[in-house]
Amino acid sequence: MAVVVGYVTTKEGSAALDAAVTEARRRDSRLVVVLARRSQGEESSTLEAEADTVRDLLDDADIAYDIRQLRRSEDVAESLVATAEEVGAELIVIGLRRRSPVGKLILGSNAQRILLDAPCPVLAVKPVSAP
């Protein structure tokens, strides 16, 4: 079994990664990190540097993991759900950002699609607010 986490280098992504590490340890499962681009124009060298940073964090956490990088054309929600199906995930972890009142009506297209299409439970986390 595995825990799948969607990661992008934002506060929300960091919160998701932290929660996923905790869950992977608690479940004694492999962590599968799906690393996505923040924007379509982001360079692949930037994404590789981010993957190296995540590897360092996970090496320090001393857990089994895999990192998968999405290609520019891949859909994030679809890729997370497909990865979860492929690895037989027991949990998907995603980060949520604060939404405007109008944004709350639609939750976020990727988050909503993951919640509705996931083959397993989804843990949605948000970053801790500064005091």
C-alpha positions as CSV (number, residue, x, y, z in Angstrom):
1,M,0.0,0.0,0.0
2,A,1.0,3.6,-0.5
3,V,0.2,7.2,0.4
4,V,0.1,9.5,-2.6
5,V,0.6,13.2,-2.2
6,G,0.3,16.0,-4.7
7,Y,3.2,18.4,-4.2
8,V,4.0,21.9,-5.6
9,T,6.4,24.3,-4.0
10,T,3.9,26.4,-2.1
11,K,2.8,26.7,1.6
12,E,-0.1,24.4,0.7
13,G,2.2,21.9,-1.0
14,S,4.5,21.9,2.1
15,A,1.5,21.3,4.4
16,A,0.4,18.4,2.2
17,L,3.9,16.9,2.1
18,D,4.2,17.1,5.9
19,A,0.8,15.5,6.4
20,A,1.7,12.8,3.9
21,V,5.0,11.9,5.7
22,T,3.1,11.6,9.0
23,E,0.5,9.4,7.4
24,A,3.0,7.2,5.6
25,R,4.9,6.7,8.9
26,R,1.6,6.0,10.8
27,R,0.5,3.4,8.1
28,D,4.0,2.0,7.5
29,S,3.5,2.7,3.8
30,R,5.6,4.0,0.9
31,L,5.1,7.6,0.0
32,V,4.5,8.5,-3.6
33,V,5.1,12.2,-4.3
34,V,3.5,13.6,-7.5
35,L,5.5,16.7,-8.3
36,A,3.7,19.3,-10.4
37,R,4.7,22.5,-12.0
38,R,3.5,25.8,-10.4
39,S,2.9,27.2,-13.9
40,Q,3.0,26.0,-17.5
41,G,6.1,28.1,-18.2
42,E,8.2,26.7,-15.4
43,E,11.5,25.3,-16.6
44,S,12.2,21.6,-16.2
45,S,15.5,22.4,-14.4
46,T,13.5,24.3,-11.8
47,L,11.3,21.2,-11.3
48,E,14.3,19.0,-11.0
49,A,15.8,21.2,-8.3
50,E,12.5,21.0,-6.4
51,A,12.6,17.2,-6.7
52,D,16.1,17.2,-5.2
53,T,14.9,19.3,-2.3
54,V,12.0,16.9,-1.7
55,R,14.4,14.0,-1.9
56,D,16.6,15.6,0.8
57,L,13.6,16.1,3.0
58,L,12.4,12.6,2.6
59,D,15.8,11.1,3.1
60,D,16.0,12.9,6.4
61,A,12.5,11.6,7.2
62,D,13.8,8.1,6.7
63,I,10.8,6.7,4.8
64,A,10.4,4.7,1.6
65,Y,9.4,7.0,-1.2
66,D,9.1,7.5,-5.0
67,I,8.9,10.9,-6.8
68,R,7.1,11.3,-10.0
69,Q,7.3,14.4,-12.1
70,L,4.3,15.5,-14.2
71,R,5.0,16.4,-17.7
72,R,3.9,19.9,-18.8
73,S,0.8,18.5,-20.7
74,E,-0.4,16.2,-17.9
75,D,-3.5,17.1,-15.9
76,V,-2.8,17.2,-12.1
77,A,-6.0,15.8,-10.8
78,E,-6.1,13.0,-13.4
79,S,-2.5,12.1,-12.7
80,L,-3.0,12.0,-8.9
81,V,-6.0,9.7,-9.3
82,A,-4.3,7.5,-11.9
83,T,-1.2,7.2,-9.7
84,A,-3.4,6.3,-6.7
85,E,-5.1,3.6,-8.8
86,E,-1.7,2.3,-10.1
87,V,0.0,1.9,-6.7
88,G,-3.1,0.8,-4.8
89,A,-3.0,3.8,-2.6
90,E,-4.8,3.8,0.7
91,L,-4.8,7.6,0.9
92,I,-4.3,10.7,-1.2
93,V,-3.1,13.9,0.5
94,I,-3.7,17.3,-1.1
95,G,-3.1,20.9,0.0
96,L,-5.9,23.5,-0.2
97,R,-5.5,27.2,-0.3
98,R,-7.8,29.8,1.2
99,R,-10.6,30.6,-1.3
100,S,-12.7,33.8,-1.8
101,P,-16.5,33.5,-1.2
102,V,-17.1,32.8,-4.9
103,G,-14.2,30.4,-5.0
104,K,-15.7,28.5,-2.1
105,L,-18.6,27.6,-4.2
106,I,-16.4,25.7,-6.6
107,L,-13.7,24.5,-4.1
108,G,-11.1,24.4,-6.7
109,S,-11.4,22.4,-9.9
110,N,-8.4,20.0,-9.2
111,A,-9.3,19.5,-5.5
112,Q,-13.0,18.8,-6.4
113,R,-12.1,16.4,-9.2
114,I,-9.7,14.5,-6.9
115,L,-12.2,14.3,-4.1
116,L,-14.9,13.0,-6.5
117,D,-12.8,10.6,-8.5
118,A,-10.3,9.2,-6.0
119,P,-10.3,5.4,-5.5
120,C,-9.5,5.9,-1.8
121,P,-9.9,8.4,1.0
122,V,-8.5,11.9,0.5
123,L,-7.0,14.0,3.2
124,A,-7.2,17.8,2.4
125,V,-4.9,20.0,4.5
126,K,-4.2,23.7,4.6
127,P,-1.1,25.5,5.8
128,V,-0.9,26.6,9.4
129,S,-1.8,30.3,9.7
130,A,0.8,32.6,11.2
131,P,-0.3,33.9,14.6
